Amino acid sequence: MDSSIRQKVASSWDIHAKDYDAQYAHGLKSLGETEQWKLALQQIAGKKNLKILDVGTGTGFLALLLAELGHKVKGVDISEGMMSEAKRKAEMKGLPIQFSYGDAENLDEPDNTYDLVINRHILWTMQYPEKAIQEWIRVLKPGGKLVIMDGDWFYRKPLYTLKIFIGKLLVAVTEFKNPWSHKQDYDEELKRSLPMIKDENARASVSLANKCGLSNVKTYGLEKVAEAEKNAMPFKQKLLSPHRRIVIEGVKPKGG
């Protein structure tokens, strides 16, 4: 990631750090969500305790859950503000997670180190997504698994557009605020630097993973997680969150 872009992205997430976990489908809002996330991660990681790298750890969402499941976890991020929240939560829970600064496109990690590399909602923030995926594969042990949790956030779907519009109308009427404000968005110049926010690129994420040399690539949803998240949302928030989370999973070939 170019230094100017990296600084803008980091600054944006530093601003969001304090309220990130308060947002639906970002932080955990119910016991049901926690249980479904842990079940999903148990399916992903298996029964053995693994050495795991959580890339773009943010406030430590995946890192904390995986550590609670008994894995040895390191979380890296370019936002010091987000990681401060992650460290605070890990200390509160007494979890021995290592958090450190790390650029997802240029990791300061040795080759062939981790059993599992995982991330959640960061592929769209990558200036060079193919380079990022290649980095994530590089630090995996041969036979290790890469898991990318993304979503169809940038698919141009008329039904999504309609639901979000109605949800914003309800917010405007019930909360007396302007839901069309773009104060928290990336600016237009920054958006132009991020290829995965374009519909055609977002839809090609599975092809991109295959192109980077992973084997046994598969994609699936987290329907039970999504159901638990929706159950915790008020109606207007459900309308504002029509998207489907997508998991892309693949294995680093042995000898690769």
C-alpha positions in Angstrom: 0.0 0.0 0.0 1.4 3.4 -0.9 2.4 5.4 2.1 -0.1 8.2 1.6 -3.0 5.8 1.1 -1.9 3.8 4.1 -1.9 6.9 6.3 -5.4 7.9 5.1 -6.8 4.4 5.7 -5.1 4.2 9.2 -6.4 7.7 10.2 -9.9 6.8 9.1 -10.0 3.7 11.3 -8.3 5.5 14.2 -11.3 7.8 14.2 -13.8 4.9 14.2 -12.0 2.9 16.9 -14.0 4.0 19.9 -17.4 3.3 18.4 -16.6 0.4 16.0 -17.8 -2.3 18.3 -21.0 -0.4 19.0 -22.1 -1.0 15.4 -24.3 -3.9 14.5 -22.5 -6.8 12.7 -19.2 -5.3 13.8 -19.1 -5.9 17.5 -21.0 -8.7 19.3 -24.5 -7.7 20.5 -25.8 -11.0 22.0 -24.8 -14.3 23.4 -26.4 -15.9 20.3 -23.9 -14.1 18.1 -21.0 -15.1 20.2 -22.0 -18.7 20.2 -22.6 -18.8 16.4 -19.2 -17.1 15.7 -17.4 -19.6 18.0 -19.1 -22.5 16.3 -18.2 -21.1 12.8 -14.5 -20.6 13.9 -14.4 -24.1 15.4 -15.4 -25.4 12.0 -12.8 -23.3 10.2 -9.9 -24.0 12.6 -10.6 -27.6 13.6 -9.9 -29.3 16.9 -6.1 -28.8 17.1 -4.6 -25.7 18.6 -3.1 -23.6 15.8 -0.7 -20.8 15.4 -2.9 -18.1 13.8 -2.3 -14.7 12.2 -5.3 -12.3 12.2 -4.6 -9.8 9.5 -6.3 -6.4 9.8 -7.3 -7.4 13.3 -9.1 -4.1 14.1 -10.5 -4.2 17.6 -9.6 -7.9 17.8 -12.9 -9.4 16.9 -11.5 -12.7 15.5 -8.3 -12.7 17.5 -10.2 -12.7 20.8 -12.7 -15.4 19.8 -9.9 -17.6 18.4 -7.8 -17.1 21.6 -10.8 -18.1 23.7 -11.0 -21.3 21.7 -7.4 -22.1 22.7 -5.4 -21.0 19.7 -2.1 -19.0 19.8 -3.0 -15.8 18.0 -1.2 -12.7 16.7 -3.2 -9.7 15.4 -1.7 -7.1 13.1 -3.2 -3.8 11.9 -2.2 -0.4 10.6 -4.6 1.4 12.9 -3.1 2.0 16.3 -6.4 3.3 17.5 -8.2 0.0 16.6 -5.4 -2.1 18.2 -5.6 -0.1 21.4 -9.2 -1.3 21.7 -8.1 -4.8 20.9 -5.3 -4.8 23.5 -7.7 -3.3 26.1 -10.3 -6.1 25.5 -7.6 -8.8 25.6 -6.2 -7.6 28.9 -9.8 -7.5 30.4 -10.3 -11.1 29.3 -6.8 -12.2 30.4 -6.0 -13.5 26.9 -2.3 -13.7 25.8 -2.7 -12.3 22.3 0.2 -10.4 20.6 -0.9 -7.3 18.8 1.5 -5.3 16.6 1.6 -2.9 13.7 1.4 -4.6 10.3 0.6 -3.6 6.8 -1.5 -6.4 5.2 0.2 -5.9 1.9 3.7 -6.1 3.3 3.8 -8.2 6.4 6.8 -8.2 8.7 6.4 -11.9 9.2 8.7 -14.9 8.2 7.8 -17.3 5.4 5.9 -20.5 6.3 5.0 -19.5 9.9 1.3 -19.9 10.5 -1.2 -22.7 10.4 -4.0 -20.3 9.7 -4.1 -16.8 8.3 -7.5 -15.2 8.7 -9.1 -11.8 8.2 -12.5 -10.2 8.4 -13.9 -7.3 6.2 -10.5 -6.0 5.0 -10.1 -7.2 1.4 -12.1 -4.2 0.2 -9.6 -1.8 1.9 -6.6 -3.2 0.0 -5.0 -1.0 -2.6 -3.3 -4.0 -4.1 -5.5 -7.0 -3.2 -3.6 -9.6 -5.2 -0.4 -8.6 -3.5 -2.1 -8.8 -0.1 -3.4 -12.3 -0.7 0.1 -13.4 -1.9 1.5 -12.0 1.3 -1.0 -13.9 3.4 -0.1 -17.1 1.5 3.6 -16.4 1.9 3.4 -16.5 5.7 1.3 -19.7 5.8 3.0 -23.0 6.4 2.6 -25.4 3.4 -0.7 -27.1 3.9 -1.9 -24.1 6.0 -5.3 -22.5 5.4 -6.2 -19.0 4.3 -9.6 -17.7 5.3 -10.9 -14.4 3.9 -14.2 -13.1 5.3 -15.6 -10.6 3.0 -19.1 -9.6 1.8 -21.1 -8.5 -1.1 -21.0 -4.9 0.2 -20.2 -3.4 -3.2 -22.4 -5.6 -5.4 -24.9 -3.4 -7.3 -28.2 -5.0 -6.3 -31.4 -3.0 -6.7 -33.0 -4.8 -3.8 -30.1 -3.8 -1.5 -30.4 -0.2 -2.7 -34.2 -0.2 -1.9 -33.8 -1.7 1.5 -31.0 0.7 2.5 -33.1 3.7 1.3 -36.1 2.6 3.4 -33.8 2.0 6.4 -32.3 5.5 6.1 -35.8 7.0 5.8 -36.7 5.3 9.1 -33.5 6.5 10.7 -34.3 10.1 9.6 -37.8 9.9 10.9 -37.1 8.2 14.2 -33.7 9.5 15.2 -33.9 13.0 13.7 -30.5 12.8 12.0 -29.3 12.8 8.4 -28.4 9.2 7.5 -27.2 10.3 4.0 -24.3 12.1 5.6 -21.0 10.8 4.3 -18.8 12.1 7.1 -17.6 8.7 8.1 -16.9 7.5 4.5 -13.6 7.4 2.8 -13.1 10.4 0.5 -13.6 10.0 -3.2 -9.9 10.1 -4.0 -9.2 7.3 -1.5 -12.1 5.2 -2.9 -10.6 5.4 -6.4 -7.5 3.8 -5.0 -9.3 0.7 -3.7 -10.2 -1.6 -6.6 -12.4 -4.0 -4.6 -15.1 -1.5 -4.0 -16.0 -1.8 -7.7 -18.8 -4.2 -8.4 -16.9 -6.2 -11.0 -13.9 -6.6 -8.8 -15.8 -7.4 -5.7 -17.5 -10.3 -7.6 -14.2 -11.6 -8.7 -12.7 -12.2 -5.2 -12.9 -16.0 -5.5 -11.2 -15.9 -8.9 -8.5 -13.7 -7.3 -7.8 -16.3 -4.6 -7.5 -19.0 -7.2 -5.2 -16.8 -9.3 -2.9 -16.4 -6.3 -2.2 -20.2 -6.2 -4.4 -21.5 -3.4 -5.7 -25.0 -3.7 -9.1 -26.4 -2.7 -10.7 -22.9 -2.9 -14.3 -22.8 -1.8 -16.7 -20.2 -0.8 -19.7 -20.3 1.5 -21.8 -18.1 3.7 -22.2 -17.9 7.5 -26.0 -18.2 7.6 -26.3 -19.0 11.3 -24.0 -16.2 12.2 -26.1 -13.9 10.0 -29.3 -15.1 11.6 -28.0 -14.4 15.1 -26.8 -10.9 14.0 -30.2 -10.1 12.5 -32.0 -11.3 15.6 -30.0 -8.7 17.6 -30.9 -5.8 15.2 -33.9 -3.5 15.3 -36.0 -3.5 12.1 -34.4 -0.4 10.6 -30.9 -1.8 11.1 -31.9 -5.0 9.3 -32.9 -2.9 6.3 -29.6 -1.1 6.5 -27.7 -4.4 6.6 -29.0 -6.5 3.6 -25.6 -7.8 2.6 -24.4 -11.4 2.8 -21.0 -12.2 4.3 -18.9 -14.4 2.1 -16.1 -16.7 3.3 -13.3 -17.6 0.9 -11.2 -20.5 2.1 -8.2 -22.1 0.5 -5.0 -24.2 1.3 -1.4 -23.3 0.5 -0.1 -26.2 -1.5 2.6 -28.3 0.1 5.9 -27.4 -1.6 4.4 -24.0 -2.4 
